[in-house]
């Protein structure tokens, strides 16, 4: 009888401790994902995707539709595709962090699809009805915002669940970077 009791208690303790250990692993992966992969993603988007935005705007204002289409197809879309590929190549162990990453992938893929549609419109050589295109892309923009909100909501849910918090730090250029850290235990 005592032997059975020891086995039951021992098994229960092993399950309890393995749950705590697993929680620590998930917390570590969440912090690592945000402070490494997600930060790299933001830098890639800043450097690669947003770098051509001013040229895109200037060409569009000039009404140089063919060049806008060319810029989208040759510069912006390949850069955006690199962002998607980077996310898809991110190796994660925890299902919840994978879900967060997949939400980010979904948002980036949708953004790519919208840019591809713009490239096709501009490259077609037909006169572009900017009002119609603006209305369509305004709807797409709202949908993209909703997708990014899902990413933010999932991240906040995980932050709360795994006792993580934001810490503001500055890089060597004085730019604000939001990092994650474990909350201090009182």
N, C-alpha and C positions, 0 to 999 in steps of 0.2 A: 504494500500500500504506500509506504513512504517513498519507495523507488518511483512509483507512478506519479506521485505528487511532485517529486523533484524534476521529473521529465517534463511534466506539464508546466511548472513554474519556469524551468529553464527555457523551454520553447517559447513561452510568452515573453520572457525577457529578451530572447534573441530577436523576436519579431519586433518588439518595441525599440530596441537599439538599432536594428537595421532600418527601421522607419526614420529614426533621427539621423542616421548616417546618410540615407538617401536624400533627406530634406537638405542636408548640408551640401550634397553634390549638386542638387538642383539650384540652390542658392548660388553656389560657385559658378555654375554654368550660365545662369542669368547675368551675373555681374560680368563674367568674361565675355559673353555675347554682346552686351551693351558696350562695355568699355573697349572692346577690340573690334569685332566684326561690324557692329552697327556704326561705330565711329569711322572705321575705314570706309564703309558704305557712304556715309555723309561726305567724307572728303572726296571720294570718287565722283559723287554727284556734283559737288561744288566745282571740282577741277574739270571734269570731262563734259558733263551735261550742261551745266549752267554757263560754262565759259563761252559758248557760242550764242547765248541768248541775245546779247546786244547786237550782234551781227544779224541775227534772225529778225529782230525788230526793225533795224535799219533797212534791210532788204524788203521787208513787208511794207513799210511806210513808203518806200520808193516805188512800190508796185512791181518789183522785180520777181514775179512769181516763179519763174524757172529757177532762178538762183536760190530762192527760199527752198524750193523742192530739193534742189541739189544739196544745199547745206544740210537739210534734214536727213536726206538719204546717205550722204557721204560722211558727215561728221556727228550729228546729234544722235541718230538712231544707232550707229555702231557703238558709240559711247554708252548709250542707255542700255544696249544689249550686254555690254560688259558688266554693268551693274547687276542686271538680272542673273547673268552667269555666275558672278561672284556669290550672290545669295544662294543660288542653287547648289554651289559647290561647298557651302558651309556645312561642316559635319557636326551634328548635334546628337546628344545621347538622350536627352529628356524630351518626352512627348510634348509637354507644355511649351518648352522653348522652341521646339520644331513648329508648333502651331503658330507661335509668334513670328517666326521666320517665314512661314508659309503665307501669313497675312501680308507681310512686307513684300514677298514675291508677287502675290496677287495684285497689290497696288502698283508695283513697278511694271508688271506685265500689262496692266490696264493702261498705264501712262504710255508705254511703248506703243500699244495699239492705237491710241489717240494720235500720237506723233506720226505713226505710219499712215494713218488716214489723212492727216494734214499734208504729209509729203506727197501722197497720191493726188490730192486735190491740186496742190501747187504745181506738180510736175505734169499734169494732164495737158497743159497748154491752152486749156479753155479759160475763158474769162471767169474769174472767181467772184462769186456773189458773197462779199465779205459779211454782209448782214446775216445771211443764212448760215454761213460757216461759223460766224461768231456765236449765234444762238445755239448751234449744235455743240460747239466746243465749250460753251458756257455750261451746258448740261453735263458734258463729260467731265468738266472741271469739278462740278458739284459732286459727281459720283466718285471722282478720284479723292476729293476731300473726305468723303464718307469712308472710303477704304483706308485712308491714313488715320482717320479717327478710330477705326476698329483696331489698328495696330497700337495706337496710343492707349486705348482702353484696355487691351489685353496686357500691355506692358504694365500699366498702373495696377491691374488686378494681380499680376505676378509680384510686383513690388510690395504690395500690401501682404500678400500671402506668405512671402518668403522673408519678411522683415528686412527689406532693403530700402535705402533712401538715396535721394539725389544729393550730390555734392558738386558745387560749382568751383571749377578750377580754371586757370588761365594758361594758355600756351605761351610760347616764347614771343609771339606777336601780339600778345595781350587779348587774344580772342577767347571768349567764354566757351568752355567745354563742360557739358553736364556729364558727370561720371556717376556710377553707382557704387555704393559701399554697403556693407552690413550695418544694420543699426547697432549701436552700442547697447549691450545688456546692462541694465542698472543693477 
